[in-house]
Amino acid sequence: MIYLDSNVVIRLVEGDALARAPLVARLASSLGVARSLTTSRLARLECRSNLLRAGDTATLAQFDVFFSGVEISLIEVTASVVELATEIRAKYNLKTPDALHYASAMEADANVFLTGDRVFARCSDVAVEIL
């Protein structure tokens, strides 16, 4: 299972063809495969909050389609995720949202953490791919 960081989701939905191309190529084998991709409910917040503020209903609808895809499994931000994120934040000196994402990937037993953020290069609990 591949965990998608918020920046990956944003690029997939809002990015131009050049920004999307490496992600689409990487995720091609997951398309149509139930629950092959996962992300945190935090990603929904991060992807949608500015759009809600701006009243951008068209892009909000695109995110809603993405998050309701058969491939996507949402990980809840539970007490155990928060506790694990606390340890990860201390271990890797990550910002709180980043620690929550990485902890969510661990909680989901993801094989890969897909991100565009180089800060995750220092993390080793889940394999990190930076695209």
N, C-alpha and C positions, 0 to 999 in steps of 0.2 A: 504494500500500500504506500502511496506517495502522499506526503503532507504538503499542502500548498500554503506558503506564507502569503500574507495579505498582498504584498507587492506583486506577487505572481498573479493572483486573482485580478487585481486592478489592471495589470498589463494585458491579461487575456481578454478582459471585457472592454477596456477603454483604449488600449494601445493601438498604434497604427500597425500596419502589416509587418514592418521591419521589426518592431518591438515584440510582436506576437510570434513571429516565425520560429525562433528557437524553442519557445515553450510549446507551441503546437506540435513541432517535430518530436520533442521529448515525451509529450503526453499522448501521442497518436495511438499507442497500443492500449491506452486506458479508456479511450472513447467508446461508449456503449457498454462498458463493463461495470456492472453494478458495484457500488461502494469501493471502487478501485482508487479513488482519490478522497482525501480527507482534509479538513481544515477546522479551525476553531470557530465557535459562535462569535468570538472576538473579531474574526475576519469580517463577518457581516456588519458589525458595528463600524469597523474601520473603513470598509468599502462604501457604506451607505450614508454615514452621518453628514458629510459635506454636501452630498447630493440632496439630502432631505432639506438641509438649511437653504440650499440654492433653489429648491423647488424643481429640480431636474428629474421629472417623472419618467422621461424616456430612458435615461441611463439607469435609473432605479429599476425599471422594468427589465432591463438587460441583466442586471445583477440578480434579480429575482429568478429569472430563467436559469442563470448559471447555478445558483445555490439550490434550485429544485431539480437539477439534473440527476439522472439515475446514478451517475458516477460518484456523486458527492455524498459524503457522510460527514455530518457536523459533530464535532466533539464539544461537549458542554464544558464550561469553566466551573468545575466542581471544586469542592474543598481539597480533594486530593491533587487536582491539577495546580491549585494555588500553592499548596505545600511543596510540591515538586518544583514549581516555578521559583519559589523562594530559595531553594537549594541551588537551582541552576543559576539564578541571578547572582548569588554569592560566588559560585564556582567559576563562572565565565564572565562576570562583570557586565551582564547584559542589562538593557533597559527593561522595565517591568513588562511592557507589551511583548517584547521579543522573548523574554523568559517564559511568559504564558504560552506563546506560540510553540516554543521548543518543548515545553512540558506537555502540551497537548499532543504533539507528535509522539512523544515517548508514551503517553497514556494510551494512544491509539495503536501502539506497536508498529508504527510506520517504519518502513525499510529505508526511506529517503525523505529528507527535509529539503524541499525545493524552494529556493529563494533567490532574490537578486541582491541581497544585502550581505556584503563581505564580512560583516561582524561575526557571522555564524561560522566562519572558517575555523575559528578556534574551538568549536564544539565537536565533541566526538561520541556522544552517547547514541545519536542517530546519524547515519551518513548524511552529509550535507552536500548538495549540488547547487552551485551558484551559476545562474544563467542570467 
